[in-house]
């Protein structure tokens, strides 16, 4: 079974597949796996996000355009509930917190994908064409393997591309990360997309960092759809930025052909989870805040999409 490359309808994703950063920044667990008791607590916090997503659906977020993105380790119950209730779910395959891409479950990745029947299978990859060429080649080889497997079994592929600055690139920008983001990163994103395509990596959806300039957003979308890939989509990730910054990115993206949605996670759920952990919010209030924040981004996208 094979599937046509691309994904064309709007895709409004609630990602909460964070693992390493989630453990460290929310629970202070670093450099080790959580205990069984700690795992239960972490899972309960993922449940809050999922319940917020479901509440947003009840508030009018379109079910046919929305999806969750959550990991098996702490979100298995969410994935199984989504599968049971016809909620679109995406699952990650990468090992969390690695500078170089590797499979979370090694050679067993296929079995873990098939367990949940996901709408899209996602990878997070740090790839800069100006970085270590040998590492880039190793990553591309594994990603091509996954790409070919997903095409063979008819599953859609979501590629989250991060392009961190090399020391030399940051130096060229005077050490200013903001300047790198606006002046260098958009072009490097396009270069990375083209390089990965040439290496045989063929995502249906590229999940990319937002850009402020509409012309840059168009260049990224054009790179993703080049070479006959006219149905490949691009979605904008939140990167844990402020709501104001994310809104700016979404307003730009919503008007660009080929940009089909967003995946905004921490900006949606972080304050709610911290508030609940610090006992400043009840569980119900935390769920309500997640729902309100997610629906707010959906409404913004819908308004500017018109």
Secondary structure, 3 states (H helix, E strand, C coil): CCCCCCCCCCEEEEECCCCHHHHHHHHCCCCCCCCHHHHHHHHHHHHHHHHHHHHHHHCCCCCCCEEEECCHHHHHHHHHHHHHHCCCEEEECECCCCCCCCECCHHHHHHHHHCCCCCEEEEEEECCCCCCHHHHHHHHHHHHHHHHHHHHHCCEEEEEEECCCCHHHHHHCCCCHHHHHHHHHHHHHHHHHHHHHHCCCCCCEEEEECCCCHHHHHHHHHHHCCCCCCCCEEEEECCCCCHHHHHHHHHHHCCCCCEEEEECCHHHHHHHHHHHHCCCCCHHHHHHHHHHHHHHHHHHHHHHHC
